[in-house]
Amino acid sequence: MPDAADWQAELAELEALSARIGADPLLTQGAGGNTSLKIDGTLWIKASGTWLAHALERRIMVPVEIEPLLDAVHSVDPAAEQAHRFTIASLNPSGLRPSIETTVHALMPQRVVLHVHCVDTIAHAVRKDCIEQVTPRLEGLNWAYVPYARPGLPLALAIAENSTSGPDVLILANHGLVVAADTVARAEALLAEVKNRLRIEPRLTPPADLERLPELAGADYRLPASQAAHAVATDPVSAARAAGRAMYPDHIIFLGDGPAIARPGENAKAVAERFGAPPVSIVFPGMGVLMRNDAPPGADAMVRCLADVAARLPADARVRVLTPDEYLQLTDWDAEKYRQQLARKASSAGAAQKIA
C-alpha cells in the first residue's frame, strides 16, 4: 500500500473537491451525487445519505474492498446490492454504509470517479433525443450514453454493457453525469469541461409573489430554502413540466412522483384536503412554491433542482419520464429506504443546510 501520508493526502484532495462539488447546486443537490478514489485495492467512496458539501466537516468517505465486490458484480450476485458487506471495518469506525452507487464506481477502471446530478446534463439526459443533442457538444471526448437503469447494480450492469470502450464520460439517461480520470485534478478539470460543453442557458423567469405566498401557507407550510425554487411555478413552461411525472430518481425519493399543483383559488390547506394528506411541496402557478414545515433539506434541494432542470427544457422538448414500474423499483428498494431514514434523522436533529 502507498505510504500513509501519500494516500491520506490524496484522499484529502478528493474530500476538498467533493466539498466544492457539493456546494454547487447546479452540480449536485442534498445527499445526491458521489465521489470515489481507488488506492491499492481499496475504494474510498462517499457514504450513503451523506452530503458531499459536508466532506470537510465530517468523515463521509467509506473504504470498500474492490475485488470481492467486483466478483459479486460480475456474477450478478445479489450481495453486490449490499456494498456495506464489503467495507473494511477497521477503517470505518463510524459504521456508515457506502453509496448506493458503489458498484458503478468499482466498475470504472479510472482511479477517480465523480458522479454528479448536473442540472445541465439532466436537462439533456431526460430528452428522448439526448444522443442527438449531446453528440456535437462532446466531440473529441471519450464518452458513452447509458440508457436508464435503476441506480445500484442494474445501473452498473447497464454501464458495463454500453461502455465497452472504457469511456471517461458517461451520460446517464434520466439520471446525471459521471466523469473519471486517474488523478483528482484531472477529474475536476474534465468535470468543468463537460459541464461547460453541456451548458444550457435557462429561461428568465418572473419573481415569486412573496406577499401572497405566506397568506396561502397557513400553519403547516413555509417558503422554500432557495428563492430559485420559485421559478418552477412562476414560469408557465416549467410549471407544466412539474405537473408531469418525475424525470429522475432523486425527484421521486425526496418529492414523490412530483409536487402538488394548486388549483386557482386554493391555499395550502385546501390542497392538502384534496390530496388527503399534506404534500411535501406545492406549486402555485404564477406565484411560487411552498414546502411542508417538516420537509427535510433534501426536499428543498430537489425542488430547486426541478426548477433548474425545467428552466433548461424548451417547451417543445420531448421528455422521457420514469414509468410506474421504475417508480416502484426506487420506493421499494432497501438502499433508498436507508438513505431516506438518514435524511429524516438529520432533519429531526436540525441538521439543515442553506441552499444558495
Secondary structure, 3 states (H helix, E strand, C coil): CCCHHHHHHHHHHHHHHHHHHHCCCCCCCCCCCEEEEEECCEEEEEECCCCHHHCCCCCCEEEEEHHHHHHHHHCCCHHHHCHHHHECHHHCCCCCCECCCHHHHHHCCCCEEEEECCHHHHHHHCECCHHHHHCCCCCCCCEEEECCCCCCHHHHHHHHHHCCCCCCEEEECCCEEEEEECCHHHHHHHHHHHHHHCCCCCCCCCCCCCCHHHHHHCCCEECCCCHHHHHHHHCHHHHHHHCCCCCCHHHHHHHCCCCEECCCCCCHHHHHHHHCCCCCEEEECCCEEEEECCCCHHHHHHHHHHHHHHCCCCCCCCECCCCHHHHHHHHCCHHHHHHHHHHHHHHHCCCCCCCC
